[in-house]
Amino acid sequence: MEAGAARLVTRTFWAEAISRLGDAVSTVALPLTAVLALRASPAELALIGAAQALPILVLSIPVGVWVDRRAARWPILLAGDLARAGLLVAVPIAAAAGMLTLPLLGVLAFAISVAGTFFDLAFAGWLPRLLRGDDLHRVNARVELARSTAVVVGPALGGALVAALSAPLALLADAASFVGSAILIGSVRRSELFLGASTPAGLPLRRRELAAGLRFVLAQPYLRAVLATAGINNLARSIAMGVAILYLVDGAGLTAAEVGLAFALGNGGFVVGALVARRVTAALGMGATMQLGVSLFGPSMLLLAMAPAHLAGAAFAGMLFANGLGISIHNVNQVTVRQILIPDELRARATAVFRLVIFGAVPVGTVIGGLVGQAFGLRAALTLSALGLFAGALPYLVVRVVRLRRVEELGTAIP
């Protein structure tokens, strides 16, 4: 790797690592602010969660069109980071002034999610402008490591900061992380390739523009398979996760500490997967690694569904570890496939399609899990989840993704 590319990889990794760690801290600190500082009820807490989810479901496609009209991505990334930093700082300021209320917290949570939507869609089109080929695959592996580490470390760090400072003040750490990310992104902005002029932002959104990303994804077999796999697996996994805590506590008799330990041990699979993703890909090839990753989900969930109650905690930790491992080695490769196959002028819109399917499947799966668990028992919900996860591996078999071995083949070997 050339020295310039190496610097880009390093700075991009740290920008993503710092930002994702801050995100993970806020996933704990924001709801704890509602609970500890404002005495929120479960229903009020759910409304704040809905405020965070709404921009992803409603704004992803139109924001994707807007981002694709821009010639440069880094100003959007800077604005997204700095906007989130400012919004998070507003929480402890309002709390100190005695002005923090649940409606205000909900509005801030919504606005933070809006800024995050702009950032994520711009980030999807930014990396392919900075790097090519194996360098792009390498930085995707490091970005996945950053995200995976944040999943494991972030919640614990958030809890520690809340205990040491208070829930509102803990959000200052998240704000600082976004400032740090903005500084690093700004330091590599000159490396972005400017591929044409911006489209005037004032032009109305046309239906054809809104649907262009979906049409392109559905027309490409590999992309279509990735979309189907992501949707099916997120739906199926959410069926189980919606009832998992209840199953572990009521069905298996685990204490809260034991449940937390199972999560901590299991989530280590994300980090291990991110660390070995490049080596596994080098040994097996990109397509086979993707197939292997998604093939871990079904068997591990089925083992949890079949495990006796006294082994449920260990089976749950094992399922989480296998899922995290599979997700990480799969993500490094499927993200690279998407970045290379999707043209620059459609990247944000196509990414919005994936975000909509991935995040939209979660609440649907959670509801299904609750209904099945109520009607047929918690083990039935876990078994249904396992069957769905087995089905999630089928789209790759249909397009024979195992034929894809190297990044360079994507330009000439599209099925």
C-alpha positions as CSV (number, residue, x, y, z in Angstrom):
1,M,0.0,0.0,0.0
2,E,1.3,3.4,-0.9
3,A,2.1,5.9,1.9
4,G,-0.8,8.2,0.8
5,A,-3.3,5.4,0.8
6,A,-2.0,4.2,4.2
7,R,-2.6,7.6,5.7
8,L,-6.1,7.6,4.3
9,V,-6.8,4.2,5.7
10,T,-5.5,5.1,9.2
11,R,-7.3,8.5,9.5
12,T,-10.5,7.0,8.1
13,F,-10.3,4.2,10.6
14,W,-9.8,6.5,13.5
15,A,-12.6,8.9,12.4
16,E,-15.0,6.0,12.2
17,A,-13.7,4.4,15.4
18,I,-14.1,7.6,17.4
19,S,-17.5,8.4,16.0
20,R,-18.9,4.9,16.5
21,L,-17.6,4.7,20.0
22,G,-19.4,7.9,20.8
23,D,-22.6,6.5,19.1
24,A,-22.4,3.5,21.3
25,V,-22.0,5.6,24.4
26,S,-25.1,7.6,23.6
27,T,-27.2,4.4,23.1
28,V,-26.8,4.0,26.9
29,A,-26.5,7.6,28.0
30,L,-29.5,9.0,26.1
31,P,-32.1,6.6,27.4
32,L,-30.6,6.8,30.9
33,T,-31.0,10.5,30.7
34,A,-34.7,10.0,30.1
35,V,-34.9,7.5,32.9
36,L,-32.7,9.0,35.6
37,A,-33.0,12.7,35.0
38,L,-36.6,12.8,33.7
39,R,-38.2,9.7,35.2
40,A,-39.5,8.5,31.9
41,S,-42.1,5.8,31.8
42,P,-41.7,2.8,29.4
43,A,-44.1,4.3,27.0
44,E,-42.2,7.6,27.0
45,L,-38.9,5.8,26.6
46,A,-40.4,4.0,23.5
47,L,-41.4,7.3,22.0
48,I,-37.8,8.5,22.3
49,G,-36.7,5.3,20.6
50,A,-39.3,6.0,17.8
51,A,-38.0,9.5,17.4
52,Q,-34.5,8.0,16.7
53,A,-35.8,5.5,14.3
54,L,-38.2,7.7,12.3
55,P,-35.6,9.6,10.2
56,I,-34.0,6.3,9.1
57,L,-37.3,5.0,7.9
58,V,-38.8,8.2,6.4
59,L,-35.8,10.3,5.3
60,S,-33.3,7.7,3.9
61,I,-34.5,7.7,0.3
62,P,-35.0,11.5,-0.2
63,V,-31.7,12.3,1.7
64,G,-30.0,9.8,-0.5
65,V,-31.2,11.7,-3.6
66,W,-30.0,14.9,-2.1
67,V,-26.6,13.5,-1.3
68,D,-26.2,12.0,-4.8
69,R,-26.7,15.5,-6.2
70,R,-23.7,16.8,-4.4
71,A,-20.2,16.8,-6.0
72,A,-18.4,16.5,-2.7
73,R,-19.2,14.3,0.3
74,W,-16.8,15.7,2.9
75,P,-18.8,18.9,3.7
76,I,-21.8,16.7,4.5
77,L,-19.7,14.5,6.7
78,L,-18.3,17.5,8.6
79,A,-21.8,19.0,9.0
80,G,-23.2,15.7,10.2
81,D,-20.5,15.3,12.8
82,L,-20.6,18.9,14.1
83,A,-24.4,19.0,14.1
84,R,-24.5,15.9,16.3
85,A,-21.9,17.3,18.6
86,G,-23.9,20.6,19.1
87,L,-27.2,18.7,19.6
88,L,-25.6,16.5,22.3
89,V,-24.0,19.4,24.1
90,A,-27.5,21.0,24.3
91,V,-28.7,18.1,26.6
92,P,-26.4,18.9,29.6
93,I,-26.8,22.6,29.0
94,A,-30.6,22.3,29.2
95,A,-30.4,20.0,32.2
96,A,-28.1,22.5,34.0
97,A,-30.6,25.3,33.2
98,G,-33.6,23.2,34.4
99,M,-35.1,23.3,30.9
100,L,-34.6,19.6,29.9
101,T,-38.0,17.9,29.3
102,L,-39.0,14.7,27.6
103,P,-40.4,16.5,24.6
104,L,-37.2,18.4,24.2
105,L,-35.1,15.2,24.6
106,G,-37.3,13.6,21.9
107,V,-36.8,16.5,19.5
108,L,-33.0,16.4,20.1
109,A,-33.0,12.6,19.6
110,F,-34.9,13.0,16.3
111,A,-32.5,15.8,15.1
112,I,-29.4,13.7,16.0
113,S,-30.8,10.8,14.0
114,V,-31.4,13.2,11.0
115,A,-27.8,14.3,11.1
116,G,-26.7,10.7,11.4
117,T,-28.7,9.8,8.3
118,F,-27.0,12.5,6.3
119,F,-23.6,11.4,7.6
120,D,-24.1,7.7,7.0
121,L,-25.3,8.1,3.4
122,A,-22.5,10.5,2.6
123,F,-19.9,8.2,4.2
124,A,-21.1,5.3,1.9
125,G,-20.1,7.2,-1.2
126,W,-17.0,8.8,0.3
127,L,-14.7,5.9,0.8
128,P,-14.9,4.6,-2.8
129,R,-13.7,8.1,-3.9
130,L,-10.7,7.9,-1.7
131,L,-9.5,4.3,-2.3
132,R,-9.7,1.5,-4.9
133,G,-9.5,-2.2,-5.1
134,D,-7.7,-4.0,-2.2
135,D,-7.1,-0.7,-0.4
136,L,-10.9,-0.2,-0.3
137,H,-11.3,-3.8,1.1
138,R,-8.6,-3.1,3.7
139,V,-10.3,0.1,5.0
140,N,-13.6,-1.7,5.1
141,A,-12.1,-4.3,7.3
142,R,-10.8,-1.6,9.6
143,V,-14.1,0.2,9.6
144,E,-15.8,-3.0,10.6
145,L,-13.3,-3.5,13.4
146,A,-14.1,0.0,14.6
147,R,-17.8,-0.7,14.6
148,S,-17.4,-4.0,16.2
149,T,-15.2,-2.7,19.0
150,A,-17.7,0.1,19.7
151,V,-20.5,-2.5,20.0
152,V,-18.5,-4.3,22.8
153,V,-16.8,-1.4,24.5
154,G,-19.3,1.5,24.0
155,P,-22.2,0.4,26.2
156,A,-19.9,-0.4,29.1
157,L,-18.1,2.9,28.7
158,G,-21.4,4.7,28.6
159,G,-22.5,3.0,31.8
160,A,-19.3,3.9,33.5
161,L,-19.5,7.6,32.4
162,V,-23.1,7.8,33.6
163,A,-22.1,6.4,36.9
164,A,-19.1,8.7,37.2
165,L,-20.6,12.0,35.9
166,S,-24.4,11.7,35.4
167,A,-26.4,10.8,32.3
168,P,-26.6,14.2,30.7
169,L,-22.9,14.9,31.3
170,A,-21.9,11.6,29.8
171,L,-23.2,12.8,26.5
172,L,-20.4,15.3,26.4
173,A,-18.0,12.4,25.7
174,D,-20.2,11.5,22.6
175,A,-20.1,15.2,21.5
176,A,-16.3,15.2,21.8
177,S,-16.1,12.1,19.7
178,F,-18.0,13.7,16.8
179,V,-15.6,16.8,17.0
180,G,-12.7,14.4,16.8
181,S,-14.2,12.6,13.8
182,A,-14.8,15.9,12.0
183,I,-11.2,16.9,12.5
184,L,-9.9,13.7,11.0
185,I,-12.3,13.8,8.1
186,G,-11.3,17.4,7.4
187,S,-7.6,16.3,7.3
188,V,-8.2,14.0,4.3
189,R,-10.9,16.0,2.5
190,R,-8.5,17.1,-0.3
191,S,-8.2,13.4,-1.4
192,E,-11.8,13.2,-2.5
193,L,-12.3,12.9,-6.2
194,F,-14.7,15.5,-7.5
195,L,-16.8,13.7,-10.1
196,G,-18.7,16.5,-11.8
197,A,-20.7,19.5,-10.6
198,S,-23.5,19.5,-8.1
199,T,-27.1,19.4,-9.2
200,P,-29.0,22.4,-8.0
201,A,-30.4,21.6,-4.6
202,G,-33.6,23.5,-5.2
203,L,-34.9,21.2,-7.9
204,P,-37.9,19.1,-6.8
205,L,-37.4,15.4,-6.0
206,R,-38.7,13.4,-8.9
207,R,-40.2,10.0,-8.5
208,R,-37.7,8.5,-11.0
209,E,-34.8,9.9,-8.9
210,L,-36.3,8.4,-5.7
211,A,-36.7,5.0,-7.3
212,A,-33.4,4.9,-9.2
213,G,-31.4,3.3,-6.4
214,L,-33.9,0.5,-5.9
215,R,-34.1,-0.2,-9.6
216,F,-30.3,-0.4,-9.9
217,V,-30.0,-2.7,-6.9
218,L,-32.8,-5.1,-8.2
219,A,-31.2,-5.2,-11.6
220,Q,-27.8,-6.5,-10.3
221,P,-27.8,-10.1,-9.1
222,Y,-25.1,-9.7,-6.5
223,L,-26.7,-6.6,-5.1
224,R,-30.2,-8.2,-5.2
225,A,-28.8,-11.1,-3.2
226,V,-27.2,-8.9,-0.6
227,L,-30.4,-7.0,-0.1
228,A,-32.5,-10.2,0.2
229,T,-30.0,-11.7,2.6
230,A,-29.8,-8.6,4.8
231,G,-33.6,-8.2,4.9
232,I,-34.3,-11.9,5.7
233,N,-31.6,-12.2,8.3
234,N,-32.5,-9.0,10.1
235,L,-36.1,-9.9,10.2
236,A,-35.4,-13.4,11.4
237,R,-32.8,-12.3,14.0
238,S,-35.2,-9.7,15.4
239,I,-37.8,-12.4,16.0
240,A,-35.4,-14.1,18.5
241,M,-34.0,-10.9,20.0
242,G,-37.5,-9.6,20.7
243,V,-38.1,-12.5,23.2
244,A,-34.5,-13.5,24.1
245,I,-34.3,-11.6,27.4
246,L,-37.7,-12.9,28.5
247,Y,-36.6,-16.4,27.6
248,L,-33.4,-16.2,29.5
249,V,-34.9,-14.7,32.6
250,D,-38.3,-16.5,32.8
251,G,-37.6,-19.6,30.9
252,A,-34.0,-20.3,31.9
253,G,-33.9,-18.5,35.3
254,L,-30.8,-16.4,34.6
255,T,-30.1,-13.3,36.7
256,A,-29.6,-9.9,35.2
257,A,-25.8,-10.2,35.8
258,E,-25.7,-13.5,34.0
259,V,-27.7,-12.1,31.1
260,G,-25.2,-9.2,30.9
261,L,-22.3,-11.6,31.0
262,A,-23.8,-13.6,28.1
263,F,-24.1,-10.5,26.1
264,A,-20.5,-9.4,26.9
265,L,-19.0,-12.8,25.9
266,G,-21.2,-13.2,22.8
267,N,-20.5,-9.8,21.4
268,G,-16.9,-10.5,21.3
269,G,-17.6,-12.4,18.1
270,F,-17.9,-9.0,16.3
271,V,-14.4,-8.1,17.1
272,V,-12.9,-11.5,16.3
273,G,-14.7,-11.5,13.0
274,A,-13.4,-8.1,12.1
275,L,-9.9,-9.1,13.0
276,V,-9.9,-12.2,10.9
277,A,-12.0,-11.0,8.0
278,R,-9.1,-10.2,5.7
279,R,-7.3,-13.5,6.3
280,V,-10.5,-15.5,5.8
281,T,-11.2,-13.7,2.6
282,A,-7.6,-14.2,1.4
283,A,-8.0,-18.0,2.0
284,L,-11.5,-18.6,0.8
285,G,-12.3,-15.7,-1.6
286,M,-14.9,-12.9,-1.2
287,G,-17.9,-14.9,-2.2
288,A,-17.2,-17.9,-0.1
289,T,-16.5,-15.8,2.9
290,M,-19.9,-14.1,2.4
291,Q,-21.6,-17.4,2.2
292,L,-19.8,-18.7,5.2
293,G,-20.7,-15.7,7.3
294,V,-24.4,-15.9,6.7
295,S,-24.4,-19.7,7.1
296,L,-23.3,-19.4,10.7
297,F,-26.6,-17.7,11.7
298,G,-29.1,-20.5,11.4
299,P,-27.3,-23.4,13.1
300,S,-26.3,-21.3,16.1
301,M,-29.9,-20.0,16.6
302,L,-31.2,-23.5,16.3
303,L,-28.8,-24.7,19.0
304,L,-30.2,-22.0,21.3
305,A,-33.8,-23.0,20.5
306,M,-33.0,-26.7,21.3
307,A,-30.7,-26.2,24.3
308,P,-31.9,-27.3,27.7
309,A,-32.8,-24.6,30.1
310,H,-29.7,-25.0,32.3
311,L,-27.5,-24.4,29.2
312,A,-29.5,-21.5,27.8
313,G,-27.0,-18.9,28.9
314,A,-24.1,-20.6,27.3
315,A,-26.1,-21.3,24.2
316,F,-27.2,-17.7,23.9
317,A,-23.6,-16.4,24.3
318,G,-22.5,-19.0,21.6
319,M,-25.3,-17.8,19.3
320,L,-24.3,-14.2,19.7
321,F,-20.6,-15.0,19.1
322,A,-21.4,-17.0,16.0
323,N,-23.7,-14.2,14.7
324,G,-21.2,-11.5,15.5
325,L,-18.4,-13.5,13.8
326,G,-20.5,-14.1,10.7
327,I,-21.8,-10.5,10.5
328,S,-18.3,-9.1,10.6
329,I,-16.7,-11.3,8.0
330,H,-19.8,-10.9,5.8
331,N,-20.0,-7.1,6.2
332,V,-16.4,-6.4,5.1
333,N,-17.0,-8.2,1.8
334,Q,-20.6,-7.2,1.1
335,V,-19.9,-3.6,1.7
336,T,-17.0,-3.7,-0.7
337,V,-19.2,-5.4,-3.3
338,R,-21.8,-2.7,-3.0
339,Q,-19.2,0.1,-3.1
340,I,-17.7,-1.2,-6.3
341,L,-20.8,-2.3,-8.2
342,I,-22.9,0.8,-7.4
343,P,-21.9,3.9,-9.6
344,D,-20.9,7.1,-7.8
345,E,-24.1,9.0,-8.8
346,L,-26.3,6.3,-7.2
347,R,-24.4,5.3,-4.1
348,A,-26.3,7.3,-1.5
349,R,-29.7,6.3,-2.9
350,A,-28.8,2.6,-3.2
351,T,-27.3,2.7,0.3
352,A,-30.6,4.3,1.5
353,V,-32.5,1.2,0.0
354,F,-30.3,-1.1,2.1
355,R,-30.7,1.0,5.2
356,L,-34.5,1.0,4.8
357,V,-34.7,-2.7,4.4
358,I,-32.2,-3.5,7.2
359,F,-33.6,-1.2,9.8
360,G,-37.2,-1.6,8.7
361,A,-37.0,-5.4,9.2
362,V,-36.2,-5.0,12.9
363,P,-39.5,-3.7,14.3
364,V,-41.4,-6.1,12.1
365,G,-39.4,-9.1,13.4
366,T,-39.7,-7.9,17.0
367,V,-43.5,-7.8,16.7
368,I,-43.6,-11.3,15.0
369,G,-41.4,-12.7,17.8
370,G,-43.7,-11.3,20.5
371,L,-46.9,-12.6,18.8
372,V,-45.4,-16.1,18.2
373,G,-44.0,-16.2,21.7
374,Q,-47.3,-15.3,23.2
375,A,-49.3,-17.7,21.1
376,F,-47.0,-20.7,20.9
377,G,-44.2,-20.2,23.4
378,L,-40.8,-18.6,23.5
379,R,-39.0,-21.7,22.1
380,A,-41.3,-21.6,19.1
381,A,-40.2,-18.0,18.4
382,L,-36.6,-19.0,18.6
383,T,-37.1,-21.9,16.3
384,L,-38.9,-19.7,13.8
385,S,-36.0,-17.3,13.9
386,A,-33.6,-20.2,13.2
387,L,-35.6,-21.3,10.2
388,G,-35.6,-17.7,8.9
389,L,-31.8,-17.5,9.3
390,F,-31.3,-20.7,7.4
391,A,-33.4,-19.1,4.6
392,G,-31.3,-16.0,4.7
393,A,-28.3,-18.0,3.3
394,L,-30.3,-19.1,0.2
395,P,-30.0,-15.9,-2.0
396,Y,-26.3,-16.3,-2.2
397,L,-26.7,-19.9,-3.3
398,V,-29.0,-18.8,-6.1
399,V,-26.5,-16.3,-7.6
400,R,-23.6,-18.7,-6.8
401,V,-21.7,-15.9,-5.0
402,V,-18.9,-18.4,-4.2
403,R,-17.6,-17.8,-7.7
404,L,-16.4,-14.4,-6.7
405,R,-12.9,-14.6,-5.3
406,R,-11.1,-11.2,-5.6
407,V,-12.1,-7.5,-5.7
408,E,-10.7,-7.2,-9.2
409,E,-13.3,-9.6,-10.6
410,L,-16.2,-7.4,-9.7
411,G,-15.6,-5.2,-12.7
412,T,-15.8,-8.0,-15.2
413,A,-17.5,-11.0,-13.6
414,I,-20.9,-9.6,-12.6
415,P,-23.4,-12.5,-13.1
